[in-house]
Amino acid sequence: MNVNEPATRRARLSVAYDGSQFHGFAMNEGVRTVAGDLAAALALIVRGPIEITGAGRTDAGVHAWDQVISCDLPADIEIDALARRLTKMCAPGIVVRAASWASDPEFDARFSALWRRYRYTILNDPTPDPFLAPTVWHVASPVNLDLMRLGCDPLMGEHDFSAFCRKPKLSRDQIERGDPGPSMIRRVTLAQWSEHTSEHGARLLRFEIQANAFCHQMVRSIVGTLIDVGLGKMSPGAISGVLRSRERSSAGTVAPPQGLTLWEVGYPDGPAPKRTVRGG
């Protein structure tokens, strides 16, 4: 580090956001993103450019309750005060739920993560609910929850999830070299459905899935396929065949983004920063 540059420390923030306001998390020139808003606000606070890293690259319309970000900030800054100011600048679309200095100077929100957990919520009722619409997928026809729970069993463990992922396009050079592209192998440690009742008495179904990592559209593809199981369009046992096929055409439709939330991220020292940011 240049002696004239101020000392920095690695910060760790837990942020929640309403994904409907953004074109995804990652920086993207010309459109509004979560990372773009956070980086712009941080730059104003510390009076200099800040590069941030997120635990997950959520798509446009996908929400987060515990998206963890890491960045290097001036070492003399008061971390809680900065987080409160950041919330005031970015709310209500983005709020900082917790902030701390990372105990490991090499902490990286993405590469230090051990697992990610997502939640997907479905309103299974004949009538839509305008108050829930921004955060659920409305499925009007009744679905069989028992069948969908059986469909979760084949997902557990380590598999090639190519059938449930949107594969990145290969460059001409990669194709000429015979490069197969990035691996779609993931290890799922939790896949379960639960049933709830909305404030207005409607049926809510919640899917939770945890894995070491996720590929593009994996959760939404799994949810869409399991809904096909619940509607009787596919048997629970067919999920194993879909996995083995490694073909996207074998799986069901991709569920819409608004029902999906990045819920929690796990690290060696715990799932989230320990110091909660208070208002004031």
Contacts in CASP RR format, 6 or more apart in sequence:
PFRMAT RR
TARGET T0000
AUTHOR 0000-0000-0000
METHOD contacts of the structure
MODEL  1
MNVNEPATRRARLSVAYDGSQFHGFAMNEGVRTVAGDLAAALALIVRGPI
EITGAGRTDAGVHAWDQVISCDLPADIEIDALARRLTKMCAPGIVVRAAS
WASDPEFDARFSALWRRYRYTILNDPTPDPFLAPTVWHVASPVNLDLMRL
GCDPLMGEHDFSAFCRKPKLSRDQIERGDPGPSMIRRVTLAQWSEHTSEH
GARLLRFEIQANAFCHQMVRSIVGTLIDVGLGKMSPGAISGVLRSRERSS
AGTVAPPQGLTLWEVGYPDGPAPKRTVRGG
1 7 0 8 1.000
6 74 0 8 1.000
6 75 0 8 1.000
6 76 0 8 1.000
7 74 0 8 1.000
7 75 0 8 1.000
7 76 0 8 1.000
8 72 0 8 1.000
8 73 0 8 1.000
8 74 0 8 1.000
8 75 0 8 1.000
9 72 0 8 1.000
9 73 0 8 1.000
9 74 0 8 1.000
9 75 0 8 1.000
9 101 0 8 1.000
9 102 0 8 1.000
9 105 0 8 1.000
10 70 0 8 1.000
10 71 0 8 1.000
10 72 0 8 1.000
10 101 0 8 1.000
10 102 0 8 1.000
10 104 0 8 1.000
10 105 0 8 1.000
10 106 0 8 1.000
10 107 0 8 1.000
11 70 0 8 1.000
11 71 0 8 1.000
11 72 0 8 1.000
11 73 0 8 1.000
11 79 0 8 1.000
11 99 0 8 1.000
11 100 0 8 1.000
11 101 0 8 1.000
11 102 0 8 1.000
12 68 0 8 1.000
12 69 0 8 1.000
12 70 0 8 1.000
12 99 0 8 1.000
12 100 0 8 1.000
12 101 0 8 1.000
12 102 0 8 1.000
12 107 0 8 1.000
12 109 0 8 1.000
12 273 0 8 1.000
13 68 0 8 1.000
13 69 0 8 1.000
13 70 0 8 1.000
13 71 0 8 1.000
13 83 0 8 1.000
13 86 0 8 1.000
13 96 0 8 1.000
13 98 0 8 1.000
13 99 0 8 1.000
13 273 0 8 1.000
14 66 0 8 1.000
14 67 0 8 1.000
14 68 0 8 1.000
14 96 0 8 1.000
14 97 0 8 1.000
14 98 0 8 1.000
14 99 0 8 1.000
14 272 0 8 1.000
14 273 0 8 1.000
15 34 0 8 1.000
15 38 0 8 1.000
15 64 0 8 1.000
15 67 0 8 1.000
15 68 0 8 1.000
15 69 0 8 1.000
15 94 0 8 1.000
15 95 0 8 1.000
15 96 0 8 1.000
15 97 0 8 1.000
16 63 0 8 1.000
16 64 0 8 1.000
16 65 0 8 1.000
16 66 0 8 1.000
16 67 0 8 1.000
16 94 0 8 1.000
16 95 0 8 1.000
16 97 0 8 1.000
17 34 0 8 1.000
17 63 0 8 1.000
17 64 0 8 1.000
17 67 0 8 1.000
17 93 0 8 1.000
17 94 0 8 1.000
17 95 0 8 1.000
18 63 0 8 1.000
18 92 0 8 1.000
18 93 0 8 1.000
18 94 0 8 1.000
18 134 0 8 1.000
19 34 0 8 1.000
19 58 0 8 1.000
19 60 0 8 1.000
19 61 0 8 1.000
19 62 0 8 1.000
19 63 0 8 1.000
19 64 0 8 1.000
19 93 0 8 1.000
19 257 0 8 1.000
20 61 0 8 1.000
20 63 0 8 1.000
20 134 0 8 1.000
20 258 0 8 1.000
21 32 0 8 1.000
21 93 0 8 1.000
22 32 0 8 1.000
22 33 0 8 1.000
22 34 0 8 1.000
22 37 0 8 1.000
22 60 0 8 1.000
22 61 0 8 1.000
23 31 0 8 1.000
23 32 0 8 1.000
23 33 0 8 1.000
23 60 0 8 1.000
24 33 0 8 1.000
24 34 0 8 1.000
24 57 0 8 1.000
24 58 0 8 1.000
24 59 0 8 1.000
24 60 0 8 1.000
24 61 0 8 1.000
24 62 0 8 1.000
25 33 0 8 1.000
25 34 0 8 1.000
25 35 0 8 1.000
25 54 0 8 1.000
25 56 0 8 1.000
25 57 0 8 1.000
25 58 0 8 1.000
25 64 0 8 1.000
25 67 0 8 1.000
26 33 0 8 1.000
26 35 0 8 1.000
26 57 0 8 1.000
27 33 0 8 1.000
27 35 0 8 1.000
27 36 0 8 1.000
27 39 0 8 1.000
34 58 0 8 1.000
34 64 0 8 1.000
34 67 0 8 1.000
34 94 0 8 1.000
35 52 0 8 1.000
35 54 0 8 1.000
35 69 0 8 1.000
37 90 0 8 1.000
37 94 0 8 1.000
38 52 0 8 1.000
38 69 0 8 1.000
38 86 0 8 1.000
38 90 0 8 1.000
38 94 0 8 1.000
39 49 0 8 1.000
39 50 0 8 1.000
39 51 0 8 1.000
39 52 0 8 1.000
41 86 0 8 1.000
41 89 0 8 1.000
41 90 0 8 1.000
42 50 0 8 1.000
42 52 0 8 1.000
42 71 0 8 1.000
42 73 0 8 1.000
42 86 0 8 1.000
43 49 0 8 1.000
43 50 0 8 1.000
44 89 0 8 1.000
45 82 0 8 1.000
45 85 0 8 1.000
45 86 0 8 1.000
45 89 0 8 1.000
46 73 0 8 1.000
46 74 0 8 1.000
46 77 0 8 1.000
46 82 0 8 1.000
50 71 0 8 1.000
50 72 0 8 1.000
50 73 0 8 1.000
51 71 0 8 1.000
51 72 0 8 1.000
52 69 0 8 1.000
52 70 0 8 1.000
52 71 0 8 1.000
53 69 0 8 1.000
53 70 0 8 1.000
53 71 0 8 1.000
53 108 0 8 1.000
53 109 0 8 1.000
53 110 0 8 1.000
54 67 0 8 1.000
54 68 0 8 1.000
54 69 0 8 1.000
54 70 0 8 1.000
54 109 0 8 1.000
54 110 0 8 1.000
55 67 0 8 1.000
55 68 0 8 1.000
55 69 0 8 1.000
55 109 0 8 1.000
55 110 0 8 1.000
55 113 0 8 1.000
55 116 0 8 1.000
55 262 0 8 1.000
55 265 0 8 1.000
56 67 0 8 1.000
56 109 0 8 1.000
56 110 0 8 1.000
56 116 0 8 1.000
56 262 0 8 1.000
56 265 0 8 1.000
58 64 0 8 1.000
58 67 0 8 1.000
58 260 0 8 1.000
58 262 0 8 1.000
59 216 0 8 1.000
59 217 0 8 1.000
59 257 0 8 1.000
60 257 0 8 1.000
61 257 0 8 1.000
61 258 0 8 1.000
62 257 0 8 1.000
62 258 0 8 1.000
62 259 0 8 1.000
62 260 0 8 1.000
62 261 0 8 1.000
62 262 0 8 1.000
63 135 0 8 1.000
63 258 0 8 1.000
63 259 0 8 1.000
63 260 0 8 1.000
63 261 0 8 1.000
63 262 0 8 1.000
64 261 0 8 1.000
64 262 0 8 1.000
65 97 0 8 1.000
65 119 0 8 1.000
65 261 0 8 1.000
65 262 0 8 1.000
65 263 0 8 1.000
65 264 0 8 1.000
66 97 0 8 1.000
66 262 0 8 1.000
66 263 0 8 1.000
66 264 0 8 1.000
66 265 0 8 1.000
66 271 0 8 1.000
66 272 0 8 1.000
67 262 0 8 1.000
67 265 0 8 1.000
68 109 0 8 1.000
68 113 0 8 1.000
68 265 0 8 1.000
68 267 0 8 1.000
68 272 0 8 1.000
68 273 0 8 1.000
69 109 0 8 1.000
70 102 0 8 1.000
70 107 0 8 1.000
70 108 0 8 1.000
70 109 0 8 1.000
70 112 0 8 1.000
73 79 0 8 1.000
73 82 0 8 1.000
79 99 0 8 1.000
79 100 0 8 1.000
79 101 0 8 1.000
79 275 0 8 1.000
80 99 0 8 1.000
80 275 0 8 1.000
80 277 0 8 1.000
80 278 0 8 1.000
82 99 0 8 1.000
83 96 0 8 1.000
83 98 0 8 1.000
83 99 0 8 1.000
83 277 0 8 1.000
84 96 0 8 1.000
84 277 0 8 1.000
84 278 0 8 1.000
84 279 0 8 1.000
84 280 0 8 1.000
86 96 0 8 1.000
87 94 0 8 1.000
87 95 0 8 1.000
87 96 0 8 1.000
87 277 0 8 1.000
87 279 0 8 1.000
90 96 0 8 1.000
96 277 0 8 1.000
97 272 0 8 1.000
97 276 0 8 1.000
97 277 0 8 1.000
98 272 0 8 1.000
98 273 0 8 1.000
98 274 0 8 1.000
98 275 0 8 1.000
98 276 0 8 1.000
98 277 0 8 1.000
99 273 0 8 1.000
99 275 0 8 1.000
99 277 0 8 1.000
100 273 0 8 1.000
100 274 0 8 1.000
100 275 0 8 1.000
103 269 0 8 1.000
104 112 0 8 1.000
106 112 0 8 1.000
107 267 0 8 1.000
109 265 0 8 1.000
112 267 0 8 1.000
112 268 0 8 1.000
113 213 0 8 1.000
113 265 0 8 1.000
113 266 0 8 1.000
113 267 0 8 1.000
114 212 0 8 1.000
114 266 0 8 1.000
114 267 0 8 1.000
114 268 0 8 1.000
115 189 0 8 1.000
115 210 0 8 1.000
115 211 0 8 1.000
115 212 0 8 1.000
115 265 0 8 1.000
115 266 0 8 1.000
116 210 0 8 1.000
116 211 0 8 1.000
116 212 0 8 1.000
116 213 0 8 1.000
116 214 0 8 1.000
116 262 0 8 1.000
116 264 0 8 1.000
116 265 0 8 1.000
116 266 0 8 1.000
117 190 0 8 1.000
117 208 0 8 1.000
117 209 0 8 1.000
117 210 0 8 1.000
117 262 0 8 1.000
117 263 0 8 1.000
117 264 0 8 1.000
117 265 0 8 1.000
117 266 0 8 1.000
118 208 0 8 1.000
118 209 0 8 1.000
118 210 0 8 1.000
118 214 0 8 1.000
118 219 0 8 1.000
118 260 0 8 1.000
118 261 0 8 1.000
118 262 0 8 1.000
118 263 0 8 1.000
119 206 0 8 1.000
119 207 0 8 1.000
119 208 0 8 1.000
119 260 0 8 1.000
119 261 0 8 1.000
119 263 0 8 1.000
120 137 0 8 1.000
120 206 0 8 1.000
120 207 0 8 1.000
120 208 0 8 1.000
120 209 0 8 1.000
120 219 0 8 1.000
120 220 0 8 1.000
120 223 0 8 1.000
120 255 0 8 1.000
120 259 0 8 1.000
120 260 0 8 1.000
120 261 0 8 1.000
121 135 0 8 1.000
121 136 0 8 1.000
121 137 0 8 1.000
121 204 0 8 1.000
121 205 0 8 1.000
121 206 0 8 1.000
121 207 0 8 1.000
121 259 0 8 1.000
121 261 0 8 1.000
122 136 0 8 1.000
122 137 0 8 1.000
122 138 0 8 1.000
122 139 0 8 1.000
122 143 0 8 1.000
122 204 0 8 1.000
122 205 0 8 1.000
122 206 0 8 1.000
122 207 0 8 1.000
122 223 0 8 1.000
122 227 0 8 1.000
122 259 0 8 1.000
123 129 0 8 1.000
123 132 0 8 1.000
123 136 0 8 1.000
123 137 0 8 1.000
123 138 0 8 1.000
123 139 0 8 1.000
123 198 0 8 1.000
123 202 0 8 1.000
123 203 0 8 1.000
123 204 0 8 1.000
124 139 0 8 1.000
124 142 0 8 1.000
124 143 0 8 1.000
124 202 0 8 1.000
124 203 0 8 1.000
124 204 0 8 1.000
124 205 0 8 1.000
125 138 0 8 1.000
125 140 0 8 1.000
125 198 0 8 1.000
125 202 0 8 1.000
125 203 0 8 1.000
126 140 0 8 1.000
127 140 0 8 1.000
127 202 0 8 1.000
128 138 0 8 1.000
129 136 0 8 1.000
129 138 0 8 1.000
129 198 0 8 1.000
129 200 0 8 1.000
129 202 0 8 1.000
131 199 0 8 1.000
131 200 0 8 1.000
132 198 0 8 1.000
132 202 0 8 1.000
133 258 0 8 1.000
134 258 0 8 1.000
135 258 0 8 1.000
135 259 0 8 1.000
135 261 0 8 1.000
136 204 0 8 1.000
136 258 0 8 1.000
136 259 0 8 1.000
137 223 0 8 1.000
137 255 0 8 1.000
137 256 0 8 1.000
137 258 0 8 1.000
137 259 0 8 1.000
139 227 0 8 1.000
141 231 0 8 1.000
143 205 0 8 1.000
143 227 0 8 1.000
143 230 0 8 1.000
143 231 0 8 1.000
144 229 0 8 1.000
144 230 0 8 1.000
144 231 0 8 1.000
144 232 0 8 1.000
145 193 0 8 1.000
145 195 0 8 1.000
145 205 0 8 1.000
145 230 0 8 1.000
147 229 0 8 1.000
147 230 0 8 1.000
147 232 0 8 1.000
147 235 0 8 1.000
147 236 0 8 1.000
148 193 0 8 1.000
148 205 0 8 1.000
148 226 0 8 1.000
148 227 0 8 1.000
148 229 0 8 1.000
148 230 0 8 1.000
148 236 0 8 1.000
149 192 0 8 1.000
149 193 0 8 1.000
150 229 0 8 1.000
150 236 0 8 1.000
150 237 0 8 1.000
151 226 0 8 1.000
151 229 0 8 1.000
151 236 0 8 1.000
151 237 0 8 1.000
151 239 0 8 1.000
152 191 0 8 1.000
152 192 0 8 1.000
152 193 0 8 1.000
152 226 0 8 1.000
153 236 0 8 1.000
153 239 0 8 1.000
154 237 0 8 1.000
154 239 0 8 1.000
154 240 0 8 1.000
154 241 0 8 1.000
154 243 0 8 1.000
155 188 0 8 1.000
155 191 0 8 1.000
155 209 0 8 1.000
155 222 0 8 1.000
155 239 0 8 1.000
155 243 0 8 1.000
156 188 0 8 1.000
156 189 0 8 1.000
156 191 0 8 1.000
157 187 0 8 1.000
157 188 0 8 1.000
157 189 0 8 1.000
158 185 0 8 1.000
158 186 0 8 1.000
158 187 0 8 1.000
158 188 0 8 1.000
159 185 0 8 1.000
159 186 0 8 1.000
159 188 0 8 1.000
159 243 0 8 1.000
160 183 0 8 1.000
160 184 0 8 1.000
160 185 0 8 1.000
160 243 0 8 1.000
160 246 0 8 1.000
161 184 0 8 1.000
161 185 0 8 1.000
161 186 0 8 1.000
161 215 0 8 1.000
161 218 0 8 1.000
161 243 0 8 1.000
162 184 0 8 1.000
162 246 0 8 1.000
162 247 0 8 1.000
162 248 0 8 1.000
163 221 0 8 1.000
163 242 0 8 1.000
163 243 0 8 1.000
163 245 0 8 1.000
163 246 0 8 1.000
163 247 0 8 1.000
163 248 0 8 1.000
163 250 0 8 1.000
163 251 0 8 1.000
164 215 0 8 1.000
164 217 0 8 1.000
164 218 0 8 1.000
164 221 0 8 1.000
164 222 0 8 1.000
164 225 0 8 1.000
164 242 0 8 1.000
164 243 0 8 1.000
164 248 0 8 1.000
164 251 0 8 1.000
165 184 0 8 1.000
165 215 0 8 1.000
165 216 0 8 1.000
165 217 0 8 1.000
165 218 0 8 1.000
165 221 0 8 1.000
165 248 0 8 1.000
166 215 0 8 1.000
166 216 0 8 1.000
166 217 0 8 1.000
166 221 0 8 1.000
166 248 0 8 1.000
167 181 0 8 1.000
167 184 0 8 1.000
167 215 0 8 1.000
167 216 0 8 1.000
167 248 0 8 1.000
168 181 0 8 1.000
168 182 0 8 1.000
168 216 0 8 1.000
170 179 0 8 1.000
170 181 0 8 1.000
174 181 0 8 1.000
182 215 0 8 1.000
184 215 0 8 1.000
184 246 0 8 1.000
186 211 0 8 1.000
186 212 0 8 1.000
186 213 0 8 1.000
186 214 0 8 1.000
186 215 0 8 1.000
186 218 0 8 1.000
187 211 0 8 1.000
187 212 0 8 1.000
188 209 0 8 1.000
188 210 0 8 1.000
188 211 0 8 1.000
189 210 0 8 1.000
189 211 0 8 1.000
189 212 0 8 1.000
190 208 0 8 1.000
190 209 0 8 1.000
190 210 0 8 1.000
191 207 0 8 1.000
191 208 0 8 1.000
191 209 0 8 1.000
191 210 0 8 1.000
191 222 0 8 1.000
192 207 0 8 1.000
192 208 0 8 1.000
192 209 0 8 1.000
193 205 0 8 1.000
193 206 0 8 1.000
193 207 0 8 1.000
193 226 0 8 1.000
194 205 0 8 1.000
194 206 0 8 1.000
194 208 0 8 1.000
195 203 0 8 1.000
195 204 0 8 1.000
195 205 0 8 1.000
195 206 0 8 1.000
196 203 0 8 1.000
196 204 0 8 1.000
196 205 0 8 1.000
196 206 0 8 1.000
197 203 0 8 1.000
197 204 0 8 1.000
198 204 0 8 1.000
207 222 0 8 1.000
207 223 0 8 1.000
207 226 0 8 1.000
208 263 0 8 1.000
209 219 0 8 1.000
209 222 0 8 1.000
217 254 0 8 1.000
219 260 0 8 1.000
220 254 0 8 1.000
220 255 0 8 1.000
220 256 0 8 1.000
220 257 0 8 1.000
220 260 0 8 1.000
221 248 0 8 1.000
221 251 0 8 1.000
221 252 0 8 1.000
221 254 0 8 1.000
221 255 0 8 1.000
222 251 0 8 1.000
223 255 0 8 1.000
223 260 0 8 1.000
224 251 0 8 1.000
224 252 0 8 1.000
224 253 0 8 1.000
224 254 0 8 1.000
224 255 0 8 1.000
225 234 0 8 1.000
225 239 0 8 1.000
225 242 0 8 1.000
225 251 0 8 1.000
225 252 0 8 1.000
225 253 0 8 1.000
226 239 0 8 1.000
227 255 0 8 1.000
228 234 0 8 1.000
228 252 0 8 1.000
228 253 0 8 1.000
229 235 0 8 1.000
229 236 0 8 1.000
229 238 0 8 1.000
229 239 0 8 1.000
234 252 0 8 1.000
241 250 0 8 1.000
242 250 0 8 1.000
242 251 0 8 1.000
264 271 0 8 1.000
264 272 0 8 1.000
265 271 0 8 1.000
265 272 0 8 1.000
266 272 0 8 1.000
END
